[in-house]
Amino acid sequence: MLNTYYRDEPVVYKRVLPALSLLILAPLVGEYLLGNIAINALPMIIGLIPLYGGGALLIREVARRWRLGWPGIILLGLAYGVIEEGLLTRSLFDPDYVGLRLLDYGFIPALGIGAFWTVFVLAIHSVWSIAVPISMVEAGSRRPDTPWLGKVGLTASAALFLMGGAVPMALAGPDLYPLSPAQIIWTLVTAVALIAAAFLSVRFRRPRLPATPPGPWTVFAITVVAGLAFWLPTLLTLVGTKLESVVPAWVTVGFYLTLYAAMTLLVLR
């Protein structure tokens, strides 16, 4: 009876409303929830919806249409982060991005990137900008594992994302950091490799075995601990402690990679 009720619901509740919700929620989580932009600057979300919302919706629709699952969503989210931070804002290569000297800590001269900033910001985009808003909207959707958009909607979300990509470049104007041909090529190669890995991951997926999921309080506790661990270096900076004067860069990078691996294995388990 419930299935019949859901099937007879207007399409706006089953498809349009979740898609619109994701468009708005992605920039809210990726920028405002994380404190990158103050809440009194909320009108700025209009300019962020195409890039963040369009990107999250495009990734979600591609992943559900081709049944890539959550591993695919995470890998596509990493590709999104590489494109945004490598080609659009160019924070991966700009040594003085918004005057913060983000690359100094763990700088790799051969690659022209900062090890700490790279592993930090790509995780922010993959998890918070993409995965978190998708999971939140799908949790309240009656079609969490199926596409919401048809071919026209999928094309529109791709066009929205491309349009949103022009926003940070236009805002930077003549101050946009110039990239070398090698930086552009390797950024594109990395993004394409991550997208290919997302589609290939389906072949290596094991069938799900019957299991009892952990209780909600266990999930909550692990999430809080992992979240605090992720933000610990930033918290040290906020209280006036220079991270580079306390912990070597590669120790911090190793800590992050270990945290990512542990959480990935735990989630898969």
N, C-alpha and C positions, 0 to 999 in steps of 0.2 A: 504493500500500500504506500509506504514512504517513497519507494523508488518511483512509483507512478506519479506521486505528488511532485517529486523533484523533476521528473521528466516533463511534466506539464507546466512547470514554472516558466514565466517569460524569459527570453534569452538574455535580457538585461541583467537579471540576477545571477544567471549561470555563467555568463561569459563577460559581458561588458563591464559590469561593476567590479569584479575581481581585477580585470586588466587595468581599469582606471585607478583602482586602489594601489596597485603595484607602481604605477607611474608616479604617484604622489609619495608613497611610503619610501621608495628607494632613496631619494635625496634627503628625506627627513632623517632616515637612519644613518646614511653614509656621511652626512655633513652636520646636521643639527644635533642628533643624539650623541654623537661623538665629541661635540663641542668645538668643531672646526669653525662653525659660523654661529654667532650669537642668535638667540631666539628673537631678539628685537629686529633682526634683519630677515625676518621670515618672508617678506615679499621677494627676496632674491631667489626663492624656490622656483619661481616662474622660469628663470633662466637655467635652472639646474635640471628641471624635469626632462627635457629632451635627452640630455646626455645620460644621467643616472637612471631615470625612469625608462627611457627608451632602451637603454642597454640591458637593464634587468628584465624588461618584458621580452626583448628579443631573445635573450639567453634562455629564459624560462620556456618560451614557445618552441624554440629549436630543440631544447632538451626533452620536452614532453612529446613533441611530434616524432622525434627519432628515438625515443625511449633511452636516453643517455643516462638517466638516473642522477643521483646526487654527485657521484664522482665526475660525471660530465659537467654538471653545473659548476662545481668548484674549478675544474680545469678551464671552462669557458670564462669564469670569473677572473681567473689569473690572466687569461688573454686580454680581457677587458682592461685590467689594471695595467698591463704592459702597454697597451695602446694609449690609454689616457695619460699615464705618467711618462711614457717614453716619447710619444709623438705629439700629444695635445698640450698638456701643461709643461712637459719636458723636465719635470723635477728629477727624473732619474739621471739626467746628464748636466743640468744647470748647477754649477758649483755654488751659486749665490741665489738660489730660488727664493723669492720674496724676502731676501736678506737674512735667511736663517742658516746658511752654510750647512745644509743637510748632508752633504757628501763627505765632509771632513772626517767624520767618525767611521773608520774602516774603509777609507778610500782605496780603490783598486786602480792604479794608473793605467794598466794595460787595457782595462775595459771602460775607464772614464766614469765609473759609478761608485757609489758608496754602498758597501756591503750591508751595513745596518739599515740604512734607509730603504734599500731595495727589498729586503726580506720583511721589513715592517710595513711599508705602504702597499705592497702587493697583497699581503694578507688582509689588510684593512678593506681593500676593494673586493677581493674574492669572498671574504666572509661577510663583512658588514654591508658593503654597498650592494652586493648581489644575493648571497645565500640567505642572509637574515630576512630581508624584506620578502623574498620569495616564500620562505618557509612560513612567515607570519600570515601572508595573504592566503596561502594554500591551506593553512590550518583552519581558516574560516570559510573555505570554499567547498562546495559540494562536488566539484570536479577537480580534485587536487592533482590527479595523475594524467589528465587529458588536456589537449590544447584548448585554449579559450578562443583563439583567433583562427580565421580561415586564411587563405592565401593573400587576400587583400589586406587583412589586418597585420599579417606577418610582414608584408612588404612595407606597410605604413610604419610599423615599429622600427624597421631597419632604416627607413628614411628619416624618422624622428631622431634616431641615434646619430646618424651621419650629420644631421642639422645641428644637434647638440654639440658635436665635436668641434664645430666651428666657433662656438661661444668662447671657450678659454683662449683660443688663438686670436680671436678678434679683440678680446679685452686686453691681451698683452700687447697687441699692435707691434710697433717697432722694437719694443723691449723683449720680444719673444726670442728665447735663446736659440742661436743658429746651430743646427745639427749638421754633422759631417755626413757624407754619403754612406760611410761605413756604419755609423750609428743608426741611420734610417733603415738600412738593409738588415742589420742584425736585429733590430727591434721588430721588423716585419717578419723575419724568419722565426723569431721566438714566438710571436703571437700565432703564426700559422702552425708551428709545431705543437703548441698547446691546444689549438682547435682540433688538429688531427688526432692528438692523444685523447681528446674528449670523445671522439667518434670511435676510436679504436678500443677504448676502455670497455666497450660493450662486449667485445669478443672474449675478454678475460674475466668477465664477471661470473662468479660462482652462484649456483642456485641457492636461494635462501633456505636455511634449515629452520625447523620449528624451534623456537626459543622464547623464553619469558623475558620481556624487556624489564630494565631496572625501574624501580619506583620513582615517582616524580621528585621526591625530596633528594634522592641520590643524584638524579640528573641535575637538579638545581644546584646542589652543593658542588659538584664537579665543574659546572659551568661557571659559577662564581669564582672558584679557585683558579681555573684556567684563564678567565677574563682578567682577574687581578694580576696574574703572572704576566700576561701579555702587556698590560699597561704599566708594570712596575718600572721599567726604565724611564717612561714618560713621567711617572709620578715623582721619581727622583729629580728630574729636571725641574718640575714645578716647584719643589721645595728649595730650589737654589743649588742643588748638587750637580756639578758638571760630570756627566756620565763618564766621559773619557778620562777624567782624573781619578775615577774609582775603579772602573772595570775596563780591561782591554777590549777593543772592538770585537775581536774574533771570539772572545768568551761570550759576549752578548749575542753575537750571531749564532754561535753554537747552541746557546740556550734557547733561542727562538726556533731553530731547526729541530731541536729535541722536543720542544713543546708541540710543534706542529705534527711531528711524527707520532708522538704519544697520543695526541687527541685523534689523529686520523685512525690509528689502530684501534683505539677505544670505541670510536663511533662505528667503524666497520664491524667490530666484535659485537 
